[in-house]
């Protein structure tokens, strides 16, 4: 009897120890709303949210909203076997730690928008075999570590827009073979390095609008032969002719509007004229001669060119000399105050 009791105690201690190792407490009397079978239930959770705490039935969505949760720790959400969507939004979360989401074989959509996240640790999103979308919008993310998104075989869309990222690194992703859409607009990214996406060849949409881009390596887009849409508007780019677009053999839409280009030549886009159908260049202080060349080139190649702001009379600038020539010129060949007037948004016609 004593031996049996001792064994049971040891097993209980072992189980508690294993649980403690697998679950670092995240929640403290937090409300969790569960949508299942066309009804909503609410329960209070302390520690971690584990599948055996949930009611039986077909769970549609788990909502954790509008609370104070400092961090998502290891095992915060775990061992839920049903197919579901997880919304953890508006909770003032600062950090997502390694293995925050464990053994969720049928989790499909994960929303972490509108928190206070500043960093995402390696392996924060690992082994989620059914996840198709991850949303990290409207946070304060400055750092995403290497190997953050690992073994996500069905991940299609990831939104990391409206954050404070200063760089993009494809090493965030490992074994994401069908990633289709990468949305990084409204961050602080300053450059795109050589072959920045060569391990993400399934991408069809890449968005870098409204960052601080000043430099794109000529071979930045190597390997993106499925890319359909590339948006680089609202940045600080001054030169584009060096960028090699020949890798983008499926490109349909290119947006480089609202940068600081004074010179763009049709030659820069000849490599994609066979597939490209929409080109956005409005809001750049382009030389009028260059605009004229681009309008004619686009018309000849059946490309819709968005080149003029509807509410603005001025859509191009004249250099101080040789105004009929579209050539690359130093900035001192232009009226600086006129160039600055192109920085505001516009409605395109």
C-alpha positions as CSV (number, residue, x, y, z in Angstrom):
1,X,0.0,0.0,0.0
2,X,2.8,2.4,1.0
3,X,4.7,1.4,-2.2
4,X,1.6,2.0,-4.4
5,X,0.9,5.3,-2.7
6,X,4.6,6.4,-3.2
7,X,4.4,5.4,-6.9
8,X,1.2,7.4,-7.4
9,X,2.7,10.4,-5.7
10,X,5.8,10.2,-7.9
11,X,3.6,10.0,-11.0
12,X,1.6,12.9,-9.9
13,X,4.7,14.9,-9.2
14,X,6.1,13.9,-12.6
15,X,2.9,14.9,-14.4
16,X,2.8,18.3,-12.6
17,X,6.4,18.9,-13.4
18,X,6.0,18.0,-17.1
19,X,2.9,20.3,-17.3
20,X,4.9,23.1,-15.6
21,X,7.7,22.7,-18.1
22,X,5.2,22.7,-21.1
23,X,3.1,25.6,-19.8
24,X,4.5,28.8,-18.5
25,X,1.5,30.6,-17.0
26,X,0.2,33.3,-19.3
27,X,-3.3,34.1,-18.1
28,X,-4.5,35.5,-14.8
29,X,-8.3,35.3,-14.5
30,X,-8.7,36.3,-18.1
31,X,-12.0,35.8,-19.9
32,X,-12.1,33.5,-22.9
33,X,-15.1,33.6,-25.2
34,X,-15.7,30.3,-27.1
35,X,-18.0,30.2,-30.1
36,X,-19.4,26.7,-30.8
37,X,-22.6,25.2,-32.2
38,X,-24.0,28.6,-32.9
39,X,-23.7,29.8,-29.3
40,X,-21.1,31.7,-27.2
41,X,-19.7,30.6,-23.9
42,X,-17.4,32.5,-21.6
43,X,-14.9,31.0,-19.2
44,X,-12.2,32.4,-16.9
45,X,-8.7,31.0,-17.4
46,X,-5.6,31.2,-15.2
47,X,-2.3,29.6,-16.4
48,X,-2.6,28.4,-19.9
49,X,-5.6,27.6,-22.2
50,X,-5.5,23.8,-22.7
51,X,-7.9,21.8,-24.8
52,X,-9.3,19.7,-21.9
53,X,-10.6,22.9,-20.3
54,X,-12.9,23.6,-23.3
55,X,-16.5,22.4,-23.7
56,X,-17.1,19.5,-26.1
57,X,-18.5,20.4,-29.5
58,X,-17.5,22.0,-32.8
59,X,-15.6,25.1,-31.8
60,X,-15.6,27.8,-34.4
61,X,-13.7,30.6,-32.8
62,X,-11.8,31.3,-29.6
63,X,-11.7,35.1,-28.6
64,X,-9.5,36.7,-26.1
65,X,-10.0,40.4,-26.4
66,X,-9.5,43.7,-24.6
67,X,-7.6,42.6,-21.6
68,X,-4.1,43.0,-20.1
69,X,-1.9,40.0,-20.9
70,X,1.8,41.0,-20.7
71,X,3.2,38.1,-22.8
72,X,2.2,34.9,-24.6
73,X,4.5,32.3,-22.9
74,X,5.5,28.8,-23.9
75,X,2.4,26.6,-24.1
76,X,0.0,29.5,-23.7
77,X,-2.5,27.9,-26.0
78,X,-2.1,24.2,-26.4
79,X,-3.6,20.8,-27.0
80,X,-6.8,21.8,-28.9
81,X,-7.8,19.3,-31.5
82,X,-10.8,21.0,-33.0
83,X,-10.7,23.1,-36.2
84,X,-10.9,26.8,-35.1
85,X,-9.9,30.4,-35.5
86,X,-8.0,32.1,-32.7
87,X,-8.4,35.9,-32.0
88,X,-6.0,37.3,-29.4
89,X,-6.4,41.0,-30.1
90,X,-6.3,44.3,-28.1
91,X,-4.7,42.7,-25.1
92,X,-1.5,44.9,-24.6
93,X,0.8,41.9,-25.3
94,X,4.4,42.9,-25.4
95,X,6.2,39.7,-26.6
96,X,5.4,36.3,-28.1
97,X,7.7,33.6,-26.8
98,X,8.9,30.4,-28.2
99,X,6.3,27.7,-28.6
100,X,3.4,29.9,-27.5
101,X,1.1,27.8,-29.6
102,X,1.6,24.0,-29.1
103,X,-0.2,21.0,-30.5
104,X,-3.0,22.9,-32.4
105,X,-3.2,20.6,-35.4
106,X,-6.4,22.2,-36.9
107,X,-5.9,25.9,-36.1
108,X,-6.6,27.8,-39.3
109,X,-6.4,31.5,-38.7
110,X,-4.5,33.3,-36.1
111,X,-5.1,37.0,-35.2
112,X,-2.8,39.0,-33.0
113,X,-3.6,42.5,-34.1
114,X,-3.7,45.6,-32.0
115,X,-1.5,44.5,-29.2
116,X,1.7,46.2,-28.0
117,X,4.1,43.5,-29.3
118,X,7.7,44.7,-29.7
119,X,9.4,41.4,-30.4
120,X,8.6,37.9,-31.6
121,X,11.0,35.1,-30.5
122,X,12.4,32.2,-32.5
123,X,10.0,29.3,-32.9
124,X,7.0,31.4,-31.7
125,X,5.0,30.0,-34.6
126,X,6.2,26.4,-35.1
127,X,4.5,23.2,-36.2
128,X,1.1,24.5,-36.9
129,X,0.1,22.2,-39.7
130,X,-3.2,23.8,-40.7
131,X,-2.5,27.5,-40.2
132,X,-3.3,29.4,-43.4
133,X,-3.1,33.0,-42.1
134,X,-1.2,34.9,-39.4
135,X,-2.1,38.5,-38.6
136,X,0.3,40.7,-36.6
137,X,-1.0,44.0,-37.7
138,X,-0.9,47.3,-35.8
139,X,1.6,46.4,-33.1
140,X,5.0,47.9,-32.2
141,X,7.2,45.0,-33.6
142,X,10.8,46.0,-33.9
143,X,12.4,42.6,-33.9
144,X,11.4,39.3,-35.4
145,X,14.1,36.6,-34.8
146,X,15.4,34.0,-37.1
147,X,13.3,30.8,-37.3
148,X,10.1,32.4,-36.1
149,X,7.8,30.9,-38.6
150,X,8.8,27.3,-38.8
151,X,7.1,24.2,-40.4
152,X,3.9,25.9,-41.5
153,X,3.1,23.8,-44.6
154,X,-0.2,25.6,-45.3
155,X,0.7,29.2,-44.4
156,X,-0.6,31.3,-47.3
157,X,-0.9,34.9,-46.0
158,X,1.1,36.8,-43.4
159,X,0.4,40.4,-42.4
160,X,3.0,42.3,-40.4
161,X,2.0,45.7,-41.5
162,X,1.8,48.8,-39.3
163,X,4.7,48.0,-37.1
164,X,8.2,49.3,-36.4
165,X,10.4,46.8,-38.4
166,X,13.6,48.3,-39.8
167,X,14.5,45.3,-41.9
168,X,13.1,42.2,-43.6
169,X,14.8,38.8,-43.3
170,X,13.7,35.8,-45.2
171,X,15.3,33.7,-42.4
172,X,12.3,34.4,-40.4
173,X,10.7,31.6,-42.4
174,X,11.6,27.9,-42.6
175,X,9.5,25.4,-44.4
176,X,6.6,27.6,-45.5
177,X,6.3,26.2,-49.0
178,X,3.0,27.8,-50.1
179,X,3.4,31.3,-48.6
180,X,1.6,33.5,-51.2
181,X,1.2,37.0,-49.7
182,X,3.8,38.9,-47.6
183,X,2.4,42.2,-46.4
184,X,4.9,44.6,-44.7
185,X,3.6,48.0,-45.6
186,X,3.8,50.9,-43.0
187,X,7.0,49.8,-41.3
188,X,10.4,51.5,-41.2
189,X,12.3,49.2,-43.5
190,X,15.2,51.1,-45.3
191,X,16.5,48.6,-47.8
192,X,15.9,45.3,-49.6
193,X,19.0,43.3,-50.0
194,X,20.2,40.9,-52.7
195,X,18.0,37.8,-53.3
196,X,15.9,38.9,-50.3
197,X,13.1,36.4,-51.2
198,X,15.0,33.5,-53.0
199,X,13.7,31.0,-50.4
200,X,10.1,32.2,-50.7
201,X,9.5,31.4,-54.4
202,X,5.8,30.8,-54.0
203,X,5.1,34.5,-53.3
204,X,2.7,36.2,-55.6
205,X,2.1,39.4,-53.6
206,X,4.8,41.5,-51.8
207,X,3.9,44.8,-50.2
208,X,6.5,47.3,-49.0
209,X,4.4,50.5,-49.3
210,X,5.0,53.3,-46.8
211,X,8.3,52.3,-45.4
212,X,11.6,54.2,-45.5
213,X,13.1,52.4,-48.5
214,X,16.1,54.2,-49.9
215,X,17.9,51.3,-51.6
216,X,16.9,48.2,-53.5
217,X,19.7,45.9,-54.5
218,X,19.7,45.3,-58.3
219,X,19.1,41.5,-57.7
220,X,16.7,41.9,-54.8
221,X,13.9,40.1,-56.5
222,X,15.8,37.1,-57.7
223,X,13.7,33.9,-57.7
224,X,10.3,35.5,-57.6
225,X,9.1,34.1,-60.9
226,X,5.5,33.7,-59.6
227,X,5.2,37.3,-58.3
228,X,2.0,38.9,-59.6
229,X,2.0,42.2,-57.6
230,X,4.9,44.3,-56.1
231,X,4.1,47.5,-54.3
232,X,6.8,49.9,-53.3
233,X,4.9,53.2,-53.1
234,X,5.3,55.9,-50.5
235,X,9.0,55.4,-49.9
236,X,12.2,57.5,-50.4
237,X,13.5,55.8,-53.6
238,X,15.3,58.1,-56.0
239,X,16.6,55.5,-58.5
240,X,15.0,52.5,-60.2
241,X,16.9,51.8,-63.4
242,X,19.4,49.5,-61.7
243,X,16.7,47.2,-60.4
244,X,16.6,43.9,-62.4
245,X,12.9,43.1,-63.1
246,X,13.7,40.2,-65.5
247,X,13.2,37.7,-62.6
248,X,9.6,38.8,-62.3
249,X,8.3,36.8,-65.2
250,X,4.7,36.8,-64.0
251,X,4.5,40.4,-62.8
252,X,1.0,42.0,-63.4
253,X,1.0,45.1,-61.2
254,X,3.9,47.3,-60.1
255,X,3.5,50.3,-57.8
256,X,6.3,52.8,-57.3
257,X,4.2,55.8,-56.7
258,X,5.0,58.6,-54.2
259,X,8.7,58.1,-54.1
260,X,11.3,60.7,-55.1
261,X,12.0,59.8,-58.7
262,X,12.8,62.6,-61.0
263,X,13.9,60.1,-63.7
264,X,12.2,57.0,-64.9
265,X,12.8,55.5,-68.3
266,X,10.6,53.0,-70.2
267,X,13.8,50.9,-70.5
268,X,13.5,50.1,-66.8
269,X,10.3,48.2,-67.4
270,X,10.9,46.5,-70.7
271,X,11.7,43.2,-69.0
272,X,8.2,42.9,-67.8
273,X,6.2,44.6,-70.5
274,X,4.9,41.2,-71.7
275,X,3.0,40.5,-68.5
276,X,2.6,43.8,-66.7
277,X,-0.8,45.5,-67.1
278,X,-0.8,48.1,-64.4
279,X,2.0,50.6,-63.5
280,X,1.6,53.2,-60.8
281,X,4.0,56.2,-60.9
282,X,1.8,59.1,-59.8
283,X,3.0,61.4,-57.0
284,X,6.7,61.4,-58.2
285,X,8.4,64.6,-59.2
286,X,9.2,63.2,-62.6
287,X,10.6,65.2,-65.5
288,X,7.8,66.0,-67.9
289,X,9.8,64.5,-70.8
290,X,10.0,61.2,-68.9
291,X,6.2,61.3,-68.2
292,X,5.6,61.8,-71.9
293,X,7.8,58.9,-72.8
294,X,6.2,56.6,-70.3
295,X,2.7,57.5,-71.4
296,X,3.5,56.6,-75.0
297,X,5.4,53.5,-74.0
298,X,2.5,52.2,-71.8
299,X,0.0,52.9,-74.6
300,X,2.0,51.0,-77.1
301,X,2.3,48.0,-74.8
302,X,-1.3,47.9,-73.6
303,X,-0.4,48.8,-70.0
304,X,-2.6,51.0,-67.8
305,X,-0.4,53.8,-66.5
306,X,-1.5,55.7,-63.4
307,X,0.5,58.9,-63.7
308,X,-1.6,61.8,-62.7
309,X,-3.2,63.0,-59.5
310,X,-6.8,63.9,-60.1
311,X,-6.9,67.0,-57.8
312,X,-3.5,68.4,-58.8
313,X,-2.7,70.4,-61.9
314,X,1.0,69.8,-61.6
315,X,2.0,66.2,-62.4
316,X,5.6,66.7,-63.6
317,X,8.5,69.1,-63.3
318,X,10.7,70.9,-65.7
319,X,14.5,70.8,-65.1
320,X,16.4,74.1,-65.3
321,X,17.9,73.2,-68.7
322,X,17.2,70.8,-71.6
323,X,13.7,70.3,-70.5
324,X,12.8,68.2,-73.6
325,X,15.2,65.5,-72.7
326,X,14.5,62.6,-70.3
327,X,17.9,62.0,-68.7
328,X,19.2,61.4,-65.2
329,X,20.1,64.7,-63.5
330,X,21.4,65.9,-60.2
331,X,18.9,67.3,-57.7
332,X,20.3,70.8,-58.1
333,X,18.8,70.8,-61.6
334,X,15.3,71.1,-60.1
335,X,13.3,73.5,-58.1
336,X,13.5,71.9,-54.6
337,X,10.2,73.4,-53.3
338,X,8.4,72.1,-56.4
339,X,9.7,68.6,-55.8
340,X,8.6,68.6,-52.2
341,X,5.0,69.4,-53.3
342,X,4.8,65.9,-54.7
343,X,5.1,64.3,-51.3
344,X,1.4,64.5,-50.4
345,X,-1.2,61.8,-51.2
346,X,-3.4,62.1,-54.2
347,X,-6.4,60.5,-55.9
348,X,-5.4,58.9,-59.1
349,X,-7.4,59.2,-62.3
